[in-house]
Amino acid sequence: PPAYWATGSWVEKVKWVQADLLQKYACDDGALKCKDNDASLNDPISPVLGKIDSAVSLVGNVRPNPEWVSSSFFGLKFDDDRLLLENGATNERACLLSKAAGSERFVFVSVSYETAKALEGPIPGYLGGKRAAEHAAATAFGNNRTIVVGPSLVYGGKRFFAVG
């Protein structure tokens, strides 16, 4: 587990898996497509998961682009295709892999309605990705076995600078 979650009796009861969910995939026009024309779930991640009961996806990114320096603020240019891939397709893939591994429930950390309305326009890739992931979870697991948590923006560490 990440160091900041490594305490507590519950930690030992969780199987922590780290993997690149999109290593075989590319995103064209918002659609997830397999790079090698083999869309099966028989990839390196499936055996790592084994049989699971539930899955939680905390995947999300609002970083403007790969070259963005966190100490700069002005001149932001968001790469909407990248945000759509990282917030949508990655979580859609997590849904599919979880379902294939036998998961009966899926928890997804999305974004609150209020935050989404406030950000509507400036970062459509982020919001579109979150909405696509919510839809994928509900489609794969059904409304009664999907939980969508909608906090405001979540950030931390030294990735965001303070003004004032």
C-alpha positions in Angstrom: 0.0 0.0 0.0 1.1 3.6 -0.3 3.0 4.8 2.8 0.3 7.2 3.9 -2.2 4.3 4.1 0.1 1.7 5.6 -1.4 1.9 9.1 -4.4 0.3 10.6 -5.6 -3.3 10.9 -7.6 -3.2 7.7 -4.5 -2.7 5.5 -3.6 -6.4 5.7 -7.1 -7.4 4.6 -6.7 -5.5 1.3 -5.0 -6.8 -1.8 -3.1 -3.9 -3.2 -2.5 -4.0 -7.0 -0.5 -1.5 -9.0 -0.6 -1.8 -12.8 -0.7 0.2 -16.0 -4.4 -0.1 -17.0 -3.7 1.2 -20.5 -0.5 -0.5 -21.4 -2.2 -2.3 -24.4 -4.6 0.5 -25.2 -4.9 3.8 -27.0 -7.7 6.3 -27.0 -9.0 7.6 -30.3 -11.8 10.2 -30.3 -12.6 9.2 -26.7 -13.0 5.5 -27.5 -10.7 2.9 -25.9 -9.1 0.7 -28.6 -6.6 -2.1 -28.2 -3.2 -1.3 -29.8 -2.6 -4.9 -31.0 -6.2 -5.7 -32.2 -6.6 -8.2 -29.3 -9.4 -6.7 -27.2 -9.5 -9.7 -24.9 -9.0 -9.2 -21.2 -6.3 -11.8 -21.2 -3.5 -9.4 -20.6 -0.8 -9.0 -18.0 -3.1 -7.4 -15.5 -5.8 -10.1 -15.3 -3.6 -12.8 -13.6 -2.4 -10.2 -11.1 -5.9 -9.5 -9.9 -7.0 -13.1 -9.5 -10.6 -13.3 -8.0 -11.8 -10.2 -6.3 -14.9 -9.3 -4.3 -15.0 -5.5 -4.9 -13.0 -2.8 -6.6 -12.3 0.8 -5.8 -11.0 3.3 -8.4 -9.4 6.5 -7.2 -7.9 7.2 -10.6 -8.1 10.9 -11.7 -5.9 13.6 -13.1 -6.4 17.3 -13.7 -2.8 18.1 -14.6 -3.0 20.3 -17.6 -0.4 18.5 -19.7 2.7 16.4 -19.2 5.1 19.4 -19.5 3.3 21.4 -16.9 5.6 22.7 -14.2 3.7 22.9 -10.9 5.3 26.1 -9.9 3.8 28.0 -12.8 0.1 28.9 -13.0 -0.4 31.3 -15.9 -0.5 30.1 -19.5 -2.2 26.8 -18.6 -3.2 24.8 -21.7 -5.2 21.7 -20.9 -4.8 18.6 -23.1 -8.4 17.5 -23.2 -7.7 14.2 -25.1 -5.2 13.2 -22.4 -7.6 14.2 -19.6 -10.3 12.1 -21.2 -8.0 9.2 -21.5 -6.7 9.4 -17.9 -10.0 10.1 -16.3 -12.4 8.1 -18.5 -10.7 5.3 -20.4 -8.5 4.3 -17.5 -11.5 4.0 -15.2 -13.5 2.2 -17.9 -10.7 -0.3 -18.1 -10.7 -0.7 -14.4 -14.5 -1.5 -14.5 -14.0 -4.2 -17.2 -11.1 -5.8 -15.5 -12.8 -5.8 -12.1 -16.0 -7.4 -13.6 -13.9 -10.0 -15.4 -12.1 -10.8 -12.1 -15.5 -11.5 -10.4 -16.0 -8.3 -8.6 -19.6 -7.8 -7.5 -19.3 -4.1 -6.5 -17.5 -1.1 -7.8 -16.7 2.1 -6.0 -15.6 5.1 -8.1 -14.4 8.4 -6.9 -15.7 11.0 -9.4 -16.4 14.7 -8.9 -19.3 16.5 -7.2 -22.1 18.0 -9.2 -21.2 21.5 -7.9 -17.6 21.1 -8.8 -18.5 19.8 -12.3 -20.8 22.8 -12.9 -18.0 25.2 -11.8 -15.5 23.6 -14.1 -17.8 23.1 -17.0 -16.1 24.7 -20.0 -12.4 25.0 -19.0 -11.6 21.3 -18.7 -14.1 19.3 -20.7 -11.7 16.3 -21.0 -11.6 15.9 -17.2 -15.4 16.1 -16.8 -16.1 14.0 -19.9 -13.8 11.4 -18.6 -15.4 11.3 -15.2 -18.9 11.1 -16.7 -17.8 8.3 -19.1 -16.3 6.3 -16.1 -19.5 6.7 -14.1 -21.5 5.4 -17.0 -19.1 2.5 -17.5 -19.4 1.5 -13.8 -23.2 1.6 -13.9 -23.3 -0.4 -17.1 -20.9 -3.0 -15.9 -22.2 -3.4 -12.3 -25.7 -2.0 -12.4 -27.0 0.9 -10.3 -27.4 -1.2 -7.1 -23.8 -2.4 -7.1 -22.1 0.8 -8.1 -21.2 3.6 -5.7 -20.0 6.9 -7.1 -18.5 9.3 -4.5 -18.5 12.9 -5.7 -16.1 15.1 -3.7 -14.9 18.5 -4.7 -11.4 18.5 -6.3 -9.0 16.4 -4.3 -5.4 17.5 -4.2 -2.4 17.4 -2.0 1.3 17.1 -1.6 3.6 19.6 -3.3 1.8 19.4 -6.6 -0.2 22.5 -6.0 1.2 25.8 -5.0 -0.4 28.4 -2.7 -1.1 32.0 -3.6 -0.7 34.5 -0.7 
